């Protein structure tokens, strides 16, 4: 049995090594040195997405600027949904999700998992989109900008 599993894993690696690699640039002619996504065979690896400001007119150091965890989750998942749609995919094609949550100062530095789930369940496990991805969620020290509480990356598979 171990030999069969090892052989299957080697065949998968060999098939992946021969697959075409397509790199998607960041939107807006950004020169930041990462790809928005990379497609290898039928797998699409979306780079981590962070929220758009919830209230761009608010003070950038205020909680209102980025919004709470639920608002940020909806913003991030909406961006992921749009990015996948541009590639002919949808949220139902997501098979793996990694979630990075910053501790919320309003919750004594604890991550707001409840707020995250309120946003997440608007996109996954609904009657319209019942497919659930495998998922990991971590509390981290911080993200690129103060006040950002959520970053999410996903892997999707083309049908």
N, C-alpha and C positions, 0 to 999 in steps of 0.2 A: 504494500500500500504506500509506503514511504517513497519507493522508487517511482510510482505512478504520479504522486503529487510533485516530486522533484522534476520529473520529465514534463509535466503540464506547466509548471512554473517556468522552466527553461524555454518551452515553446512560446509561452506568452511573452517573455522577454525578447525572444528572437523576432516575433511578429511585430512587437512594438518598435524594435530597433529599425525595422525596415519600413515602418509607416511614415507617410509624409508628415512633415511638421509645418504648421501654418502659424505665424505670429500676427496677432492683431495689435495695431498701434493704439496708444492712448487717444482719446477723442480730443478735438480742438487743436490738432497739430502740436500737441505737447511734446517737448523734447526730454521730459523726465525719463531716465534710463530703465524703464520696465515696459513690458508688454501689458496691454489690457487683458489679454487672454492668449493662451497657446493651445493649439489643437494638434493632437497626436492621434492619427487614425480616427477613431470614433469618440475619443475622449477630448473634452474641452475643459481646460483648467483656467478658471476666471481668477485674476488677481484679486487680492483683498480690496473691498470697496468700503469707503467711509461715508458718513452722512454729509448731505448738503446742509447748509445752515437752515434752521427752521424759521428764524426771523433775522434776515440779513441786516435789518435796521437796528437790531439790539446791540448793546455793547458786546464786543467780541469776547470779553472775559466773563460775561454773564451766562447763567444756565439757560436763559431764554434764547441765546444765539443759536446753540446747537439743538436745543430741545431735550426732553427726557429720553430715557432708554427706549421706551415704546416708539416715540416719534423717530428716533434715530434708526431703530430697527426697520421701520416701515420705509424710511428714506433709502437705506442701504439695499433692502430687498427689492424695492422699486427699481433701483439702478441695475441690480443684477438681472431682474426680469427684462428690462429694456435691452441690456447687453445681449442676453440670450436670444431675445426675439430678433435682434438684428442679425443673428447667426442662424435663424430658422429653428430655434429651440424654445422651450418653455420651462417653467418651474417644475413641471412634472418630469423633466429629463434630468433634474439634479439628483445625483446619487450619493454625494458626500458633501457635507458642509462643516466648515470649521469656523467657530464663533469666538471672537475675542471681546471680552467685556471689561471695561475699566470700572473700578469701584466708584459708586456714586457718592459724592460728598453729602448729599441729602439723606443717605442711608448709612452714615458713619463709615464710609469707605467700602461698603459691601456692594458686590455687583447686584444689579436689579434684574434677577432672573425672571421674576414675575412680569416685569415690564417687557423684557425681551420676548417672553412667550406670548404676550398680548399682541405684539407685532408679528411674530413668526406665524401664529395660527391664522392670520389673515391671508397667508400665502400657501400654507401646507396643512393637509388634513381637512380640507374643506370639501364640500360636496362637489364643487367645480374642479378642484385639484386635490385628489385624495392621495397622490403619491408622496411617500415620506422618504427623505434621505437618511442615510447614516449620518450621525452628527456628534461633534465634540464641542464643548463650550468651556472656555477658560477665563478666569479673572487674571488680568494683566495689570502692570503698573501704570501704563499710559499709552497713548497713541500720539500721532504726529502733531496734533493741536490740543491745547488745554480745553477741556469741556467735551471733547469727543469721547463717547462712551462705548461705541460699537464699531467693530470692523468684522466683515464676513467675507470668506472666500469659499468658492464652490467648485465642484467637479461635476460636469454634466456628460451624458453619453448620448450620442446621436442614435436615434432608433434605427 
